[in-house]
Amino acid sequence: MTDAPATPTMPAAGARRPTIQGADLGLRRRYAKERRLKFMGIAAISLAIGLLALLILDMAGKGWKAFYATEILVDVDFAEAEIDPEGTRLRSTVESADFRSVANDSLYAMFPDLDDRAGRRLLRGFLSVGTAQELQEMVLDDPSLIGTTQEVWVLASTDIDQLWKGNIDRERPENERRVKDDTIAVVDQLADEGRIRSAFAWNFFTHADSRNPELAGVWGAMVGSFWLIVITAAISIPLGVASAVYLEEFAPKNRWTDLIEVNINNLAAVPSIVFGLLGLAVFLNTMHLPRSAPLVGGFTIALMTLPTIVVATRAALRAVPPSIRWGALGVGASKVQVVAHHVLPLAMPGILTGTIIGLAQALGETAPLLMIGMIAFIADVPDGPLSASTALPVQIFLWSDSPERGFTEKTAAAIIVLLGFLITMNAIAIYLRKKFERTW
């Protein structure tokens, strides 16, 4: 026999029956909650975008002037008596010549009215200290310049650069600004004669650090950051991916693997300065590796990046459907073949994304590098991973601590360069994820 269909039960006597108006009211309340939640999400995203735009606009407003340098057109007299009195044209003779005097004498000749001691002291403050080296390199490249007079655009000093860029207020009283009225008068005369201009500051991208703002550049820090990222990637990517594959695909599930997983997750949240202390204790004090070298910095940053790569790789491996593994095992593939030929290729987009984001985070780290001595003033471009070097974040930290007005715009410009690298790396991660992404 079959059971008889259940009869609907009637509401008990005195119970309130749902009405159409009550159902509509509940539906409207639910829709109102959804609209509020949607509004809060849009507001949060808008706030984040607004703050990011504010940061970028603030840095751009402060740093765009650093991409331009002030130059002065000087009639340089490459007098043979000053450079090569014996006429040998030997490189050693040219290198020993006093090109600072050559530059100053040429400037004195352009302003014969300022021939007293005070006037010459005033004119000496117009040219950058790097002018002598610039003129020397010109003569070394072309010895035929000796004995001739050439019009040469040379870098202006920091004070003249700041005055020409408008960072020094001319209207302030003379005793409250760095440049005097006589200096402003000479600058105006140069402007009237077309002998002063703003040109793109190529030296910002080709020079290393300097005590003089007009000569300071980010090339040395960029090379140091390059070596850091190369060493970090060479260590952290193979170890991180291999560790994640073993833990996720091969390791037995017991208390030891659980302990390892907990420690990896905890290490991913440890402050970066702790890894700097570890690098100081192990690589410098114990292994006696060279201080301030990108090799030590790469080892230290690699330790910090490893947990991030392991966590990201494991998440990408878990995202691969189990049916892929079962299907491969069903046709006779071994466990290694399943992982190598099926799971890893499908998890590659997530692995690449997590790896690049981890390296981008490493590129912006400062605290670990400060602990291993990469905060030192380095005026030379490193020629290898064992040379003393600095990195872009550390260079920004050093410039931000300088009282010179010229370094303020250099700091903002270096931040723009660093943000450009970080945005590029994240864009590459998004592109690779979209390119290799698979859906099921």
Secondary structure, DSSP 8 states (H G I E B T S, - for coil): ------------TT-----HHHHHHHHHHHHHHHHHHHHHHHHHHHHHHHHHHHHHHHHHHHHGGGGEEEEEEEEEE--HHHH-TT----HHHHHTS-HHHHHHHHHHHH-TT--SHHHHHHHHTTB-TTHHHHHHHHHHH-GGGTT-EEEEEEEB-HHHHHHHTT-S-TTS-GGGSSS-HHHHHHHHHHHHTT-EEEEE-THHHH----SSTTT--SHHHHHHHHHHHHHHHHHHHHHHHHHHHIIIIIS--SHHHHHHHHHHHHHTTS-HHHHHHHHIIIIIIIS---TT-HHHHHHHHHHHHHHHHHHHHHHHHHTS-HHHHHHHHHTT--HHHHIIIIIHHHHHHHHHHHHHHHHHHHHT--HHHHHTTTTS---S---STTS----HHHHHHHHHT---HHHHHHHHHHHHHHHHHHHHHHHHHHHHHHHH----
